[in-house]
Amino acid sequence: MEAVILILGLLVVAFLALGVYATVKVVGAAKRGVDRTIGQARRTVEDTALKAKSYGQAGVGGELAQLRLSLRTSMRATQEALRAGVAEDPSLKESLALFERLGVHGHELENDLKRLEREPDRATVASRLPDLKERTGRITHAAESLRWAARDRARQFADDDLAALNEQIDIEAGALRHWTRAEPGTGTDGGVGADAGSGTDAGSGTGVGSGTEVGAHGGRAEAITAGETLRGMGYPWRKTARPETTN
């Protein structure tokens, strides 16, 4: 009796622990989903504000906003392309690692641009704009190089696969049309034509007639064999023939 109570107690504890673990996992997943949604919404708001500043604000402020927008757009597009491609092409892991290192420089530049947007000394900020543009161009160029290289690699793999598939289809199509290679009125080894020619007399056409008849029968036999083979295939799009009614 004590053993039964102990086992029941252990089962209850196990179920409680499992329930707590499942609850923690669900809450964690929900929290990550909420954080992801909030982050996406915040990035959307920031991008919209940067677009408004870059087009509606003249001077140093508009140029800084344009640099931030260009940097964020390029880095985000490269990140999405590499993360989507690494699932199908594991060799992109090294490219993704390089992008993560590039992202450190991108974050530093983003923070510098944010601070300069709040800087009241516009003359000093204007003097630093050439250097900021050069840094932004180097980072975005590196990101775009990784992104386009990954896309070109994926497209090359797709082209190679399509070329191999076309070659296989051509071979299969030739195999399916094998009965059309034999000319009408001749056998597969040319023996019928030779026999018909040797059996022809000067004043009679029996040899020619028999050869034509044999060739015709051979062609019909091949057509019947091919037709029976096709009818034996149970394709779903082939309709079942209705039985003939007899009176």
Disulfide bonds with the S-S distance in Angstrom:
none
